[in-house]
Amino acid sequence: MAETLIFTLVFKSLWFTVYYLYVMDAERRLTGIVSLRELVTSQPEQIIGEIMTRDRVILKL
């Protein structure tokens, strides 16, 4: 799954640059973010939940 995601992002990056991915739960709520650098350099057996950043800032406008 991660290989497919990385390939898709690299292919699409011909049009724009992606540095971070949003991690969503089954109800499509934001649960964290992960940088592509962290994803690419992580161990293959690591799950996204282990490498993602859960702290986030919420702004109300």
Beta strands, then each sheet from edge to edge (+ up, - down):
strand 1: 20-24
strand 2: 30-35
sheet 1: 1+ 2-
end
